[in-house]
């Protein structure tokens, strides 16, 4: 009761002062503003929560997209790093933006140093063969497709197939290109080998026909020359002429035999053979016959000696001992017959090459060497620099070595001798016949 009376008195006093209405209006206005602020706050809070949810969803989507892009980039990088094709990406000004390790190895430029460099500075113009390839290196309007280019890498000539594909944006406007260099060296080598084999087959067929046609009349010529040569020397001038005819016929017969040998398809009787023992025996028997046989003497007489050295490895190869012996002897004869003075040959057997399951041995000589313009033709049939040579010795050696699944290469320089490097596949055999048994046939042939 006391409080009510006090409020009435206060109200009466406020009313009396004329300020009650203003206070109530102000209070109501303040309350309205406060309520509006509260509603706006709640609206803003809800909107903020919605925005935060949407942002979180967008961020999650962005992170997922980033992860997918990263995975795609890693996959593409893995592919580019794995392929043997050299890939270079250039912009419209022919400046490099990316390249893969294969291109790095091919052109000798580090991946981190390539971006920004001109394509023509990396794809060396002095190594490019063909005017179209040279233009393509500097002109973005030229897009090579299937252009063959040749580079020399560590003195080894390699052939690449160069193709280009434009990079286009969504408006089909070019902003660069992808340059691809595919190594086709082995393919070109196979093509050349196939061409050579076809050529040799044609030559062999022709040679066999000619040899048979020539051999028949030679038999008659040799027979009559032998009869004339057998006549008493006194008072007969024809005897000397007949001996010259016989000598010429014998040379022709050797050439014909070589022709038939070269044109014949080899039928090999392979057997596991200890390469060191086999070559050592061939060298020893060659030295024993050197100087005693007209076929094993050079133009000035005795041919010189052949030495042998080998690793301690037990190197087993599958060879036809008689056929392969002919390949080795032909190379030794060629070294001695091509020299104007006796030369020394060395047969050196190296260690096995386990990464490719092969063994390599060399036949070296200290002769006059071979001129560069001659070296590329020494395995070509009928090519010879010797006055009495048939030009079939070295081609036949290569044919016989290839028939054994092997390879032969030559290194030579004028005045520094010659090295024939022969590589053979190792045998899968785990046991060998006795040395006596494996060498019996070889002994009988020498």
C-alpha positions, 0 to 999 in steps of 0.5 A: 500500500505504501508503494502504491501510494508513492507511485501515485504521488510520483505519477502525479508529480510527473504529470504535473511536470508534463513529461510523462507522455514524452517518457512513455513515447521514448521508451516505446520507440527505444523498445521498437528499435531494440526489437528491430535490432534483435530481429536483424541480429537473428536474421544476420546470424541465420544468414551467417550460418547459412553462408558459413555452411555454403562456404564450408561446402564450397571449400570442401568441393574446392579441396576435392577438386584440388585433390583431383587436379593434383592427382591428375597432374601427378598422373600426367607427370608420371606418364610424361616421365615414363614415356620414351618419347621426348615431349616439349610444350611451347607457347605461341612465341616458340618459347618452352614452358614444359619438357619431360625427362626424355626430352631433357636427355635427348637435348641435354638441357635440364628441366629447370633451365628449359622454361623460357628458352626458345625451341630453336636454342634447345632443338639444335639447328646444326643437328637437324636434317631437312629444311622443313625441320629447320623451319619448324624449329623457329616458325609456329606456323609450320607444324611437322607431322612425321618429319624425320630428324637426325641427331648425333648423341655421343658419336652415335647417330639417332633418328627421331620422328618429329610431330607437332600438335597445336594447343587450343583454347575454348575459342579454338585459338592457338596458344602454343603447341606440343612437340613430340620426338619419338626415337625410331633409330631401331626401326630405321636400323631394322629397315636398313637391315631388311633392305640389305638382306633383300639386296643380299638375297638378290645378289646371292641368287644372281651370284649362284647362277653366274658361279654355276655358269662359269664353273663348267667352262672353267673345268675344261680350261683347267683340264686343257691347261693342265695337259699343256703344263704337263708337257716337257719344258724343253722347247715348249713356250706354252708351258709357262702360259699354261701355268699362268692360265692355271693360276688364273683359273685357281683364283677364279675358282676361289672367287666362285667358291666364295660366291657360292659360300656367300649366297648359300643359306647357312644350316648351323649345327650349334653346340655349347662351346667354351669360347676361350678354349675355342679361340685359343685353339684357332689362334694357335693353329693359325700361327702354325700355318702362317707363312706355310700356306699361300692363303695365309701370307700377306703381300710381303711374305709372312703375315705376322703373329696372332696373340690371345688373351682372355678373362677368367670367366667361363664363357659358353656360347652356342656356335657351329665350330666350323662355320664360326672358325671361317668368320674368324679366319677371314678377319685375321686374313684380311688384317694381314693381306691388307697390310704392306708389311707384317702386322700383329693381331690380338684376339682379346676376350672380355668379361660377360655382359650380364645385363644383356646376356652377351659376351664381347671379344675383339680382334685388334691389329696394329696395321695401317688402319682404314680410311673413313670413306672406306670403313663404311663399305668394308662389309659391302659385297665385292668391295675391296682395296686389294689387287687380288681380293674378292671383296667377300671375306668380311661380308661373309664373316658378318653373315656368319656372325649374324647367323649365330645371333651375333653382331660385328662392328669396326673401329679404325683410324688411319695409322692407328690400326683396326679393331673388330668387335664381335658380340655373341649371346651367351649359351643357356647350357649348364654343361659342356662336352669334353674339350677333346670331343668338342674340338675333334671336328675343328682339329680335322678342319684345320 
